[in-house]
Amino acid sequence: MVTDIVSATGQLETAILNATIASPDIWLGAKSMKTKAKLLPQVLVRQYPELSGIECELRGLFETCSKAVDRNSINPVVAKAAISLAHEYQAVIDALRR
């Protein structure tokens, strides 16, 4: 389950990076998921203010992934919910680019 949630949040991260014009310098120091949990939603909402309603949820999704990696385990129900949300938000973000 940890691998699945990391994969889903990785795909979401890629969608955010592809949809934004953030400077690559921002990501040089953002290797930890905790740092990404703060930066990625901010960058997305800065470019797409209409997504401000999901900023907190995105942050929570990345934080959940971080905790799963740190513990190397996660509740299966939480994992399935996080994966589902990651895919849902990825679709929303991908649609912005069209």
Secondary structure, DSSP 8 states (H G I E B T S, - for coil): -HHHHHHHHHHHHHHHHHH----THHHHT--SHHHHHHHHHHHHHHH-GGGGGGHHHHHHHHHHHHHHHHHT---HHHHHHHHHHHHHHHHHHHHHT-
